[in-house]
Structures are given as C-alpha cells and as structure tokens.
Amino acid sequence: MKRIVFSTLISLALVLGLASCGDGSSGSSTSVVSSEISSSQSASASESETIPDSSSAEVASSSSVASVSASSESISEPKNTNITADTNEEFAAILAASSMYDESIEKFAKKYSYSTIEFDGCITYITNHDDYDTRYDLLLSAGDYVDENTQNPGPNFKFEDVGTRDLGISDLFLPDFVDIGSNVHVVAKVLEFDDDTGIFELEPISLEAR
C-alpha cells in the first residue's frame, strides 16, 4: 500500500513538472513572436518616412524648370528702357511745349540727366564745327520738317561737335539724309538745357532716316 501511494505521488510530481515546462515554453514563444511583429512594424514605418513623395518631387522639379524658363526669357528679351513720348508723360509734354524756353524743358533735363530719349524729329540746321571738315553741329526739332520759317513745338535740340561715328554712321562723311529738312529718328542721351539760349543739348547715339 505504501508503495502504491509513493508511486502515485511520483507520477503527480512528474505531471506537474511537465506542465510547468510547457507553460514556460509557450510564454517564451509568444514573446519572440511579439518582438518580431514589433520589429517589422518599425521597419515599415522607417521606410515610409525615408521614401520621398513622388508627387512633391515632381511639383518641385516643375517649379524649378518654370523658374529657369522665366529667367531665360528675361535674359533673351531685354526690355527697351528708352524714354519716349508713349512711355513718359513729361517727355510727351515738352515735345508739345509752345515755347523752346518753357520751364518744363529745364525741369525735364535736370530730372532725366544722361537718360536715353528716343523720338521722331527733323534736322533744322547743320554746319561744320569750327574749321573741321568731318565734325558738325546740328539743330533738331521734334516732328516733321515744315519749312525754314516754321519752328516746330518743343525743344530746340542740339548735337555739338559730332562726327559720323557719333551719329551711329559708319561712313567718314555724312550721308545725304543728314541735311536740313530731313526727317529722322533720334536716339540720344540728355545732357543739359541752357535757359538763356533755349538750346537743349544731347549726346547722340544714333540718327536714322525715316
């Protein structure tokens, strides 16, 4: 009887020992699986953060191309900054002034000193400068030439001591169109206005027939 009881106790101890081992193994396996799942989720999150948004990259690229194109257009197509009667009300006003001594002419000359002006005018007088054969003095008015007895409105412009190269002409001597009565297109820089003589002196850039 004692042997049976002792055997039964040993069997129960073995059963309980195996159960304990089984429980520990199961817990360890569960922990390993959970750890692997967490690692996979972290890796996926990291990949999501490091992969750039393709749509954002395309937008940025398009903006860069547009900026380069705009810059290229501004470089290849410079704007004309010359003062004309169409772009400057003050210049339009002095070209229409009833007297070549008008106060507005002096104000304009001071305000826009050495600015470039451009207008259609006519040659009203020309002569050699001092004793030089290829240096000249010219007087010009805005508008078309009428006759020697008619003074056009606006300033009495003057080119003093200029050669053909100063007028943008490649020949040594003056071409036929540079003469009294010729209608011309003038591009020149503003120098100064003499309120005693009514002369508005310019530095020529180009003189063309029209």
TABELKA-V975419 format. One record per run of one state. SS is the DSSP state (a for helix, b for strand, c for the rest). FROM is the first residue (numbers start at 1). TO is the last residue. If there is no record, write none. Layout:
ss=(SS	SS)
from=(FROM	FROM)
to=(TO	TO)
This chain:
ss=(c	a	c	a	c	b	c	a	c	a	c	b	c	b	c	b	c	a	c	b	c	b	c)
from=(1	2	51	54	77	83	84	89	96	103	112	116	129	136	143	156	163	165	168	183	195	199	210)
to=(1	50	53	76	82	83	88	95	102	111	115	128	135	142	155	162	164	167	182	194	198	209	210)
